[in-house]
Amino acid sequence: MGDVTELFVVMFLVAAAAFAPLGYFIYRFTKNNAKPLGETEPHGDSPSFVNELAETAIHFVKSKLAKK
């Protein structure tokens, strides 16, 4: 009988560890009155310094590769 109890406790701990991220997500989601996590914009990405820097870098690499 002790083996069954030990197995139940171990399985309960494994299940708690497996579902902890889901529980944390649900907690964070409901904490903000069901608003999405983080800042979101309805029309996609807005211009930002990081986006412009990435586009400039991609354009630079493409131009260097096209010259070869």
Secondary structure, DSSP 8 states (H G I E B T S, - for coil): -HHHHHHHHHHHHHHHHHHHHHHHHHHHHHHTTT--SS---TTS----HHHHHHHHHHHHHHHHHHH-
